[in-house]
Amino acid sequence: AALIPPPQAPGVDNDNDLPLIGPPIHVQAGDVLSVSLKNSLSTTGLSLHWHGFEMTNALEYDGVVGVTQCPISPNTQFVYEFAVEET
């Protein structure tokens, strides 16, 4: 008989029990959001996509790898900083 792994919980890395979704960030129009992301992975590039933000004047920070941003290389850091325009 083959073992079938349990389904993966949404937003959780079941191999390490680490959350893949961070806590909510509450901002208002006019705020400047600055977030530093450190990629501690050894072999995989990554990015941070800002769901709910149109990124009208900061498209380079949209975080879609291969479309608006190159991946953040392993063992490097990237700072996302942009003004919030949504009301």
NORQUIGI-V478002 format. One record per pair of residues at least 24 apart in sequence whose ideal C-beta (glycine too) atoms are under 10 Angstrom apart, sorted by the first residue. I is the first residue (numbers start at 0). J is the second residue. Records with the same first field share a line. If there is no record, write none. Layout:
BEGIN
I = J ; J
END
This chain:
BEGIN
21 = 47
24 = 49 ; 83
26 = 52 ; 82 ; 83 ; 85
27 = 83 ; 85 ; 86
28 = 82 ; 83 ; 84 ; 85 ; 86
29 = 82 ; 83 ; 84 ; 86
30 = 81 ; 82 ; 83 ; 84
31 = 80 ; 81 ; 82 ; 83
32 = 57 ; 60 ; 79 ; 80 ; 81 ; 82 ; 83
33 = 78 ; 79 ; 80 ; 81
34 = 60 ; 77 ; 78 ; 79 ; 80 ; 81
35 = 76 ; 77 ; 78 ; 79 ; 80
36 = 62 ; 71 ; 75 ; 76 ; 77 ; 78 ; 79
37 = 71 ; 74 ; 75 ; 76 ; 77
38 = 70 ; 71 ; 72 ; 73 ; 74 ; 75 ; 76 ; 77
39 = 73 ; 74 ; 75 ; 76
40 = 71 ; 72 ; 73 ; 74
41 = 73 ; 74
42 = 73 ; 74
43 = 70 ; 71 ; 72 ; 73
44 = 68 ; 69 ; 70 ; 71 ; 72 ; 73 ; 75
45 = 70 ; 71 ; 72 ; 73 ; 77
46 = 70 ; 71 ; 77 ; 79
47 = 71 ; 77 ; 79
49 = 79 ; 81 ; 83
51 = 85
52 = 81 ; 83 ; 84 ; 85
53 = 84 ; 85
54 = 81 ; 84 ; 85
55 = 81 ; 82 ; 84 ; 85
56 = 81 ; 82 ; 84
57 = 81 ; 82 ; 83 ; 84
END
